[in-house]
């Protein structure tokens, strides 16, 4: 049935085609452009101004209204503050996951409901399926563009109000639809990276918010190879940018970040991508989010990955406090 749907228009082709398809399906569509970053928002690194221009141009062709709303305060409080806390703790957060849960499907959803929307829609490559009275989040049909990974913290209440109009369409088809419809952003390059950092050097950005705290770069045996600039600036598994390339005594294998000793402020590095310290039979996941609303039973067979582009690995789920078996990976 036709509904009033508020679509998050980012300026990109995906959200524009999502709005176009909903309009063609007979829905009453309203576009909403979200401004989520306020600090140093200029044309050098941030594209907010151009994004809004592109979103407005697409909305004009589609024939829908466009409203711009500023969620910068909510973003800084709910997403960016947590981003910095995680880095201080020595971890590497993914702010896009938190942004989806706290901004795009919470602050945005609340605003859309105040506008009288029945549901919201975005240009994510993901799919929904209603089964047994619940909503299942499925991968997008285009495996190379699937974004369900970034949506894993959404709840049943959020998914019940959400639509993913292009989730079952390959990216090339999305661009074809946009071009045939005359959307001005049909050939626009896809955005990559963290939205509030843009194309700027990451360390340069992080240094504005986190102080540098130099410390030793050590081998597992305690040999010092150099000095790091601060544990927050490194990621487990990192190979480039450590600053010890060509260190005397190396056997030609690349160095990798293996551990962070937060108490000693030491960065532990090893050689070779297959070093034992880089290979773990299990991992502990904190702050787990179960889309179904209930966690799986201990021993459930699943697949898992820790990075967006990483291939799935088979695993079994073990409750915290129980010792995982060697088969659990």
Secondary structure, 3 states (H helix, E strand, C coil): CCCEEEEECCCCHHHHHHHHHHHHCCCEEEEEEEECCCCCCCCCCCCHHHHHHHHHHHHHHHCCEEEEEECHHHHHHHHHHHHHHHHHCCCCCCHHHHHHHHHHHHHHHHHHHHCCCCEEECCCCEEEEEECCEEEEEECCCCCCCCHHHHCCCCHHHHCCEECCCCCCCHHHHHHHHHHHCCCCCCCCCCCCCCCCCCCCHHHHHHCCCCCCCEEEECCCCCEEEEECCHHHCCCCCCCCCCCCCCCCCCCCCEEEEEEECCCCEEEEEECCCCHHHCCCCCCCCCCCCCCCCCCCCCCEEEECCCCCCCCEEEECCCCCCCCCCCCC
